[in-house]
Amino acid sequence: MPKPILSLLLLTLIAAPNAYSQTPTFPETDWPWWRGQTRQGVAFAAKSPPIRWSEEDGVAWKTPIPGRGHGAPILLGDQIFLITADESRRVQSLLCLDRNSGKQLWETVVHQGEFYNVGKREANQKSSWASSTPATDGKRVFVNFYCDKAVYTSAVALDGELLWQQRLCDYEIHQGYGSSPAIHQDLVISSADNKLGGVVAAMERETGEFVWKHQRPELPNYPSPIILNVAGKDQVIMTGCDLVTSLNPRTGEVNWEIEGATTECVTSTVTDGTHVFTSGGYPKNHVSAVVADGSGKIAWEVNTRNYVPSMLEKDGYLYMSLDAGVATCVDAKTGETMWKSRLGGTFTASPVLAGGMIYATNEEGETFIFKADPDKFELIAENKLNGTTFATPVICDGKIYLRVAKTGDGQTQDYLYCIGPSTAAP
């Protein structure tokens, strides 16, 4: 075959939409990655989740988790996956639990050895060595860990076999590390912003080989790469490092990039289909709406401190549970505040939208349920579990999964709660 024809054929195959595997899809009963199938913290409403529970009532099961961690669980069929770090054993692990009973099925040690500066805790005291949420493609589970001055993405089979491990880059701890992997077509995409100069990188899901790498500024920053269909195309959105950046998820090429975020961001951005919304807390407080068509326009910006919990978008309005314990609703088109109401406590976990209700859990283990209504704040219920909560709850198939840490006799023990009707065999 003549070389020009062969080259044209190769280019055609590369450009063809069906040249790559499709991003996996899941039934509504699964929660495959950070912030759920929508990647925006929205639960499917096929079954209504509970609105009232306590330590004594409404708990289907709770199970102890070895070690500590602030990463949320994910759900796939009858399995639950979450990561943990056990400093006493010097291991960082992926755990698999039975979804019906909470029983631990297996543990895969992903990293073993001395954690960097264990005991000195250079990171923020609220951070952990297992603060990421896994992601699954239905065949493998992908996890991110900081270990030994670097960040790694690893793939584990559904039976617990460690399949591959890829070193993203050197990493200097500032506050901590908690970026979660994202799935797109046949790729897994991870990020590791830090003061040594980080990356956003895409790896083949099957082999772990790098497909592309995008270098980032030498600044501390904490969000996860979020893949959103906005302005008519899929975009990887990264906020922070003083930038709002859009990448082509297939190639890593920059779609557009503008100044319009603070240096340090934590939240995962959401979209209304036209804008992406950024928020940060250092060196200034801000929430802003960036037009995501590459025009470089910032539609609005307000001086609001929404640093750690991610936002929710519903029907043209943004809902937030601010770090300082205040719920607020903002018009997504104008930035106008519709209402504010004090909840109480300090918030690290992100809120979840389920069936028109917002579930917001503070660090003291209190979950506030209020309506997603732009006209007024209406509190439906308050529920408390005994312990502290930094991990975002998962709401799926009529149940709520909450990671809670309990302290007693100088020891801290993590538990995973399943709130809802029990389906376990007697």
C-alpha positions in Angstrom: 0.0 0.0 0.0 1.5 3.4 -0.9 2.7 5.4 2.1 0.3 8.4 1.5 -2.7 6.1 1.5 -1.5 4.3 4.6 -0.9 7.6 6.4 -4.4 8.8 5.4 -5.9 5.5 6.7 -4.1 5.8 10.0 -5.3 9.4 10.4 -8.9 8.3 9.6 -8.7 5.6 12.3 -7.3 8.0 14.9 -10.0 10.6 14.1 -12.9 8.2 14.0 -15.3 8.4 17.0 -15.4 4.7 17.3 -11.6 4.3 17.3 -11.7 4.4 21.1 -13.7 2.5 23.6 -16.6 4.4 25.0 -16.7 5.7 28.5 -18.3 2.9 30.6 -21.9 3.3 31.6 -23.5 1.9 34.7 -27.0 1.1 36.1 -28.5 3.7 38.4 -27.7 1.4 41.3 -24.0 2.0 41.0 -21.8 5.0 42.1 -18.6 4.5 40.1 -16.5 7.5 40.9 -16.1 10.8 42.8 -19.4 12.7 42.9 -21.3 9.9 41.2 -22.2 9.2 37.6 -23.0 12.8 36.8 -19.7 13.9 38.3 -21.6 16.7 40.0 -22.9 15.2 43.2 -26.4 14.3 41.9 -28.0 11.0 42.9 -30.5 9.2 40.7 -33.9 9.5 42.3 -35.3 6.0 41.5 -35.5 5.3 45.2 -35.9 8.0 47.9 -33.1 7.9 50.5 -33.9 8.1 54.2 -34.5 11.5 55.8 -34.3 10.5 59.5 -31.8 8.3 61.3 -29.6 8.2 64.4 -27.0 6.0 66.0 -29.7 3.6 67.2 -32.3 3.8 64.4 -32.2 3.5 60.6 -28.8 2.0 60.3 -28.7 -1.1 58.0 -25.1 -1.9 59.1 -21.9 -0.3 60.1 -18.5 -1.9 59.7 -15.0 -1.0 61.1 -12.4 0.2 58.7 -8.7 -0.6 59.4 -6.6 2.6 59.4 -7.9 6.1 58.6 -9.0 7.9 55.5 -11.3 10.7 54.2 -12.0 9.3 50.7 -15.6 8.5 49.8 -16.6 4.9 48.9 -17.7 3.9 45.4 -20.4 1.2 44.6 -20.3 -1.4 41.8 -22.8 -4.2 41.9 -22.6 -6.0 45.3 -19.2 -4.5 46.0 -18.1 -1.3 47.9 -14.5 0.0 47.4 -12.7 2.6 49.5 -9.1 3.4 50.4 -7.5 3.6 53.8 -4.1 4.2 55.3 -2.9 2.3 58.4 0.0 4.0 59.9 0.5 1.2 62.5 1.1 -1.3 59.6 2.6 1.3 57.3 0.3 0.3 54.5 -2.0 2.2 52.1 -4.8 -0.1 50.9 -7.9 -0.6 48.7 -10.7 -2.3 50.6 -13.6 -4.3 49.1 -16.7 -4.7 51.2 -19.9 -6.6 50.7 -22.6 -4.1 49.9 -25.4 -6.0 51.6 -23.7 -6.7 54.9 -20.6 -4.4 55.1 -18.3 -7.5 55.6 -14.8 -6.9 54.3 -14.1 -9.2 51.4 -10.5 -8.4 50.7 -7.7 -5.9 51.1 -5.1 -5.0 48.6 -2.0 -3.3 49.8 -1.1 -0.7 47.2 1.9 0.8 49.0 3.9 -0.5 51.9 6.7 1.1 53.9 7.4 4.2 55.8 5.1 7.1 55.1 6.9 10.4 54.4 7.4 12.3 57.7 4.9 10.1 59.6 4.5 11.7 63.1 5.6 15.1 61.9 2.4 15.7 60.0 3.5 18.5 57.8 0.1 18.3 56.1 -3.0 20.0 57.4 -4.3 18.2 60.4 -7.6 17.6 58.7 -5.9 15.7 55.9 -5.3 12.0 55.8 -3.0 9.7 53.8 -6.0 8.3 52.1 -8.2 11.2 51.0 -9.0 10.3 47.4 -12.1 8.5 46.1 -11.5 5.5 43.8 -12.9 5.2 40.3 -14.0 2.1 38.4 -14.5 1.2 34.7 -16.4 -2.0 35.7 -13.4 -4.2 35.3 -10.8 -2.4 37.4 -10.6 0.0 40.3 -8.2 3.0 40.1 -6.8 4.7 43.1 -4.5 7.6 43.8 -2.1 7.8 46.7 0.7 10.1 47.9 3.6 7.9 49.1 7.3 8.5 49.5 7.4 12.0 48.1 5.5 11.2 44.9 1.9 10.6 43.7 0.9 7.3 42.1 -2.1 6.0 40.2 -2.7 2.3 40.5 -5.2 -0.2 39.0 -6.6 -3.2 40.9 -8.8 -6.0 39.6 -12.2 -6.7 41.0 -10.8 -9.7 42.8 -8.0 -7.6 44.5 -5.0 -8.3 42.2 -2.7 -5.3 41.7 -2.5 -4.9 38.0 -0.3 -1.9 37.4 1.1 1.2 39.1 2.2 4.5 37.5 4.2 7.3 39.1 2.7 10.7 38.1 5.4 13.0 39.5 7.3 14.2 42.6 5.0 15.8 45.1 5.7 18.2 48.0 3.1 18.1 50.7 1.7 21.5 51.6 -1.9 20.8 52.9 -2.2 17.2 51.8 -3.3 15.2 48.7 -6.8 14.2 47.8 -7.3 14.4 44.0 -9.4 11.6 42.7 -9.0 9.8 39.3 -11.5 10.3 36.4 -12.6 7.9 33.6 -12.9 8.9 30.0 -13.2 6.4 27.1 -10.2 4.0 27.5 -8.3 6.5 29.7 -7.9 7.2 33.4 -7.0 10.8 34.2 -5.3 11.9 37.4 -3.7 15.2 38.6 -1.1 16.1 41.2 -0.7 19.9 41.5 2.1 20.9 43.9 5.0 23.3 44.6 7.4 21.2 42.7 5.4 21.5 39.5 2.6 19.0 39.0 0.8 17.3 36.1 -2.5 16.3 34.7 -2.0 12.9 33.0 -4.0 10.4 31.1 -3.1 6.7 31.2 -4.5 3.7 29.3 -6.9 1.9 31.7 -5.7 -1.5 30.7 -1.9 -1.0 30.8 -1.2 2.2 32.7 0.9 3.6 29.9 0.9 7.4 29.6 -1.1 8.7 26.7 -0.5 12.4 27.5 0.8 14.7 30.2 0.0 18.3 30.8 2.5 20.2 33.0 1.1 22.5 35.7 2.5 25.5 37.5 4.7 25.1 40.6 2.0 25.9 43.1 0.0 24.0 45.8 -3.5 23.1 44.7 -6.0 20.3 45.5 -8.9 19.7 43.1 -9.7 16.6 41.1 -9.8 16.7 37.3 -13.5 16.8 36.4 -14.8 15.8 32.9 -17.9 17.8 32.0 -19.8 18.1 28.7 -20.1 21.9 28.5 -20.4 24.3 25.5 -21.1 21.3 23.3 -18.0 19.1 24.1 -16.3 17.1 26.7 -13.8 19.1 28.7 -11.4 18.3 31.5 -11.7 21.2 33.9 -9.0 22.1 36.4 -9.2 25.1 38.7 -6.5 26.7 40.8 -2.9 27.6 40.4 -4.4 31.1 39.6 -6.0 29.6 36.4 -9.1 28.0 35.0 -8.0 25.4 32.5 -9.9 23.3 30.0 -8.1 20.3 28.4 -9.2 17.9 25.6 -9.6 14.7 27.6 -8.5 12.6 24.6 -5.3 14.4 23.8 -4.4 16.7 26.7 -4.4 19.7 24.4 -5.4 23.0 26.0 -8.9 24.1 24.8 -8.6 27.4 26.7 -7.0 28.7 29.8 -7.6 32.0 31.6 -6.8 33.7 34.9 -9.9 33.5 37.0 -9.3 31.3 40.0 -7.3 31.6 43.2 -4.0 29.8 43.9 -5.4 27.1 46.1 -8.7 25.5 45.2 -10.2 22.3 46.6 -13.7 22.1 45.1 -14.7 20.1 42.0 -16.3 22.4 39.6 -19.9 22.0 38.3 -21.6 23.3 35.1 -25.0 24.6 34.0 -24.0 23.7 30.4 -22.7 27.1 29.6 -20.5 28.1 32.6 -18.1 26.3 34.9 -18.0 27.5 38.5 -14.8 28.0 40.4 -14.3 28.6 44.1 -11.3 29.0 46.4 -10.1 30.3 49.6 -6.4 31.3 49.3 -5.1 34.0 48.9 -8.6 35.3 48.5 -12.2 34.1 48.8 -14.1 33.8 45.5 -16.9 32.0 43.7 -17.0 32.8 39.9 -18.8 31.8 36.7 -16.5 31.3 33.7 -18.0 31.1 30.3 -16.7 27.7 29.0 -16.7 28.4 25.3 -13.1 29.7 25.2 -14.1 33.4 25.0 -12.2 34.1 28.2 -15.2 35.8 29.8 -16.0 35.7 33.5 -19.7 36.2 33.8 -19.6 37.1 37.5 -17.5 36.8 40.7 -18.4 37.2 44.3 -16.4 37.3 47.5 -17.7 34.1 49.1 -15.6 31.6 51.0 -16.5 28.2 49.5 -13.1 26.6 49.9 -13.5 22.9 50.5 -17.0 21.6 49.9 -18.0 21.4 46.2 -21.1 23.1 44.9 -24.3 21.7 43.4 -26.1 23.0 40.4 -29.9 22.5 39.8 -32.1 24.2 37.3 -29.9 27.3 36.9 -29.1 27.8 40.6 -26.0 26.9 42.7 -26.4 25.5 46.2 -23.5 25.5 48.7 -22.8 24.3 52.2 -20.0 26.8 53.0 -17.0 25.8 55.2 -18.3 28.0 58.0 -21.6 26.2 58.3 -23.9 28.3 56.2 -26.2 27.1 53.4 -26.7 29.4 50.5 -28.3 29.5 47.1 -27.0 31.7 44.2 -28.4 32.5 40.7 -26.0 30.7 38.3 -26.5 33.3 35.6 -25.9 36.5 37.7 -24.3 35.5 41.0 -27.1 37.0 42.9 -27.6 35.5 46.4 -31.1 34.1 46.7 -30.9 33.2 50.4 -28.6 32.2 53.2 -29.2 30.2 56.3 -27.0 29.0 59.1 -26.7 25.3 59.6 -24.0 25.0 62.2 -20.6 23.4 62.5 -17.7 23.3 60.0 -18.1 21.6 56.6 -15.4 19.6 54.7 -17.6 17.0 53.0 -19.5 18.1 49.8 -23.3 18.1 49.7 -25.2 15.6 47.6 -28.5 16.2 45.7 -31.1 13.4 45.9 -34.7 13.7 44.9 -34.9 17.5 45.2 -33.3 17.4 48.6 -29.8 18.4 49.6 -27.9 16.3 52.1 -25.0 18.3 53.8 -22.9 16.7 56.4 -20.6 18.6 58.8 -17.4 17.5 60.5 -19.4 16.8 63.7 -21.3 14.0 62.0 -24.5 16.0 61.6 -26.4 15.8 58.3 -28.8 18.6 57.4 -31.4 17.9 54.8 -33.0 20.9 53.0 -34.9 21.5 49.8 -33.2 22.6 46.6 -35.5 25.6 46.3 -34.2 28.9 45.1 -37.2 30.8 46.6 -36.6 29.9 50.3 -34.6 27.8 52.7 -36.6 25.0 54.1 -34.9 22.6 56.5 -36.5 19.1 56.4 -34.4 17.2 59.0 -31.3 17.0 61.1 -29.6 13.7 61.9 -26.5 12.9 63.9 -24.0 10.1 64.1 -21.5 9.9 67.0 -18.1 10.8 65.5 -16.4 13.1 63.0 -17.0 13.1 59.2 -14.7 14.5 56.5 -15.7 12.2 53.7 -18.5 13.1 51.3 -21.5 10.8 51.7 -22.7 8.6 48.8 -26.4 8.3 48.2 -27.4 5.5 45.8 -30.4 3.1 45.4 -32.2 4.5 48.4 -29.3 4.2 50.8 -26.7 6.6 52.3 -23.1 5.5 52.9 -21.2 7.6 55.4 -17.6 7.3 56.6 -17.4 8.2 60.3 -14.4 8.3 62.7 -15.0 7.6 66.4 -12.4 8.4 69.1 -12.3 6.8 72.6 -9.5 5.8 75.0 -7.0 7.7 72.9 -7.8 5.6 69.8 -9.6 6.6 66.6 -11.6 4.0 64.7 -13.1 4.6 61.2 -16.5 3.0 60.4 -18.5 2.9 57.2 -22.3 3.2 57.8 -25.0 2.1 55.5 -28.2 4.1 56.4 -31.4 2.6 55.0 -33.4 -0.6 55.1 -31.3 -3.7 55.7 -30.9 -6.3 52.9 -28.4 -8.5 54.7 -29.4 -12.1 55.3 -30.1 -12.8 59.0 
